[in-house]
Amino acid sequence: MAASAPYEKLGVVNTKEMFRKAMAGKYAIPAYNFNNMEQLQAIVTGCVQSGSPVILQVSGSARKYADGVMMPYMVEGAVAMARKMGSNIPIALHLDHGNTFELAKDCIDSGFSSVMIDGSHHSFEENIRLTAEVVEYAHTKGVTVEGELGVLAGVEDEVSAEVSHYTQPEEVEEFVSRTGADSLAISIGTSHGAHKFKLKPGQKPPTLRFDILEEIEKLLPGYPIVLHGASSVSPEHVAMINQFGGNLESAVGIPAEQLRRAAQSAVCKINIDSDGRLAMTAIIRKIFTEDPTEFDPRKYLGPARDELITLIKDKNTNVLGSASRA
C-alpha cells in the first residue's frame, strides 16, 4: 500500500485483504449502497452487530446528492462510530459505477479506498483503455479497482440498460491481464433495480448463469469476482409498500439461495442497494399512513433505520455468510 494513501485518514481499508479472506472462507463481502446518514448508520450498525466486514459504496449520483466534500467526513464519522461500539470490523469506501477517469480520480483523492470504473457500455478496447488508466492512477495511492465485463439490464441511479449482455468468458483473461484490475464485475443474470424480471403469475425467476461463472473461475483461478444488482427484493417489503399506497407490482429479485451459492464460489463481493431502499420505504409509508399527523423526521427515519439494520444482519448471516468473519 502506498504510504500516501488518502483513505488512511478516514480509517478505511482497500478491498485486497477482504477479498483474500472471503475467497478462502467461501463467503462474500456485503457491498451496501447509501446516500444519507440513516442508511450509513444502519449499514455500519448492522455489520458491527453481526461481526461482518463491509464495503460502503456510493454511486456518482449518490455522492453528488450527499455532497462530494461531505461524503468522506460522513464515512470517517461512521468508522469512529463503529470503533466506539467496540468493533474493529474492516470497512472500505467504494465508488460504485464510476464512468469517467475524472470521477474516479476525484474519489481517490478525497479518500475512497476502492473504485469501480464501469466501461462495460464501451467497446472492448475502450473498456480496457479506460480501466487501465484508472488502475494506473489508483495503484499509486494504494486504492483497489473493480472493472466490469458484460452489461446488466435494469435501472438504478444513473445505471440503465434495456437488455443484459452476458460476460464472455473468453474475454476475461485478456481484460484482467491488460488492465491490472483487482476484481471484475460480471453479468450472469442479475440486474439493477426492484423489477429485475418480467414474470408471469406463478413463474419463478430464471437461474443465474452459473455455467459462465464456473468457466471464468477456471480461466482465472483465485481471482475476485463481483455480482451487481443482487438484491432479493423482499416480498414482505414490497407487499407493505403496496398496502400503504405504493405501486410496485411485479417487483421481483434474485432468490437468496442463488446468492448463497454464488457466495461460496469466486464471487467475493455482492452488491445490495434496492433491498435497503425497499425496507426503509416500507416503514416510512406505513408510519405516514397510520399517523398522517407525523412530521418529525426522527419518528419515521429512525424506525426505517432500525428495519434496515435488521435486514443487513439477516443478509450477512443467512445469505452472504459474512457474519462473524471480521
Phi, psi and omega in degrees: 000136180295139182296336185262019183304117183299332184287344182302325183291341179273345182086011179263167181235162174279181189267358188301307182288324175306310184292322179301313181292322181296318180293322178292325184267358178061050173219175181238143175283130176285135176241100185259130177278145175216159173214005174214176186296316184296319176298316181296316178300316182295318181298311182294316180298315180298322180284324175296313183293334177260359178066039184249139167296159183209147171250116174274122183230147180225140173280171177299320181288325177293322177296320178294320180297314181281343182091123183300332178283320182288327187310309181299325179291324175300315182290320176302319177294322180294320177297316178298323178297316179298318180292325177296329178282001177086018184246145177240035180300142175293133180231127176247153175244119192234135171277123181262126177057048170295139185242359177220157176298321183297318178294315180298316180298316181298319178295316179301314182292336182268355174122006175291138181263352181207144177223146170254132172247116185259097176255019187293339179274353177271176172295163180303314182294319180290325176299315178297314182300312182295315181296316180297324179297316179293317180302315182303316180286315184300318184293337175289343181251008180075017184263137179272153186232135175251129175255180178216137173232129186099157184238129176270137175283168176108176182228129175199124187052230182270004181269123182210133175207139181289316182226157179270155173231113183299147175297136178269111184307326183292347180267342191292320181299313181295318181299311182294319181296318185276338182261329185076015180300146183275339177206165185223124173277131183238161178250111179229019176123354172283166178203163184278153173090183183269344179250079188280331182222151173259103186249147173277159180308128179085351181279141180263153177300147179295153179286141176300153182279076180293339177295321177293316179301315181295324178294320178294322177299322179292321182285328181232068182299131178079010182264135183290127179246146184237141173248123173264168174056044189250027174287146179272348179055075184309121178301328180296317180288322177298316180297321180293318178300314180293324180297324185254039169101359181276178180216080180238047179298142176068015175289125183210146184235204182272124180302140184301324183294329177289323177292322177298318179297317180297321183295342180267006180251210178284354177287110183243006175215126179235125184272132180225118180231303185302322181302319179293320178297316181296317181299313181291319181296321180300314181293317181297316178298318180299313181296315181296323181288317183284335179220083182296349180274351185289132178220005178273113182305330180295331184281342175246329177285329178298306176299325177296320176299317179298321179295322179292323176301314180299316180299316183295318178298321178293316179301312183297321184279314192255348182243306187272335181076017184269351180298141180063023180251002183291000000 
